[in-house]
Amino acid sequence: MPEMERRVPDLSDSRYREIIFGHYRIIYSLGYEIQILTVRHCCQILSDDDL
């Protein structure tokens, strides 16, 4: 269930979720379809402009 993953703490929009895989964050959005928005190294700071 994709909505059970953690919300992205850097972003205010609750539609965004993330999965931590190794040293990477996989950021995706929930909606009619699940869309992978970005894959980032954990050290990188994420902002709304990055999506």
Rosetta blueprint (number, residue, H / E / L):
1 M L
2 P H
3 E H
4 M H
5 E L
6 R E
7 R E
8 V L
9 P L
10 D L
11 L L
12 S L
13 D L
14 S L
15 R L
16 Y E
17 R E
18 E E
19 I E
20 I E
21 F E
22 G L
23 H L
24 Y E
25 R E
26 I E
27 I E
28 Y E
29 S E
30 L L
31 G L
32 Y L
33 E L
34 I L
35 Q E
36 I E
37 L E
38 T E
39 V E
40 R E
41 H E
42 C L
43 C L
44 Q L
45 I L
46 L L
47 S L
48 D H
49 D H
50 D H
51 L L
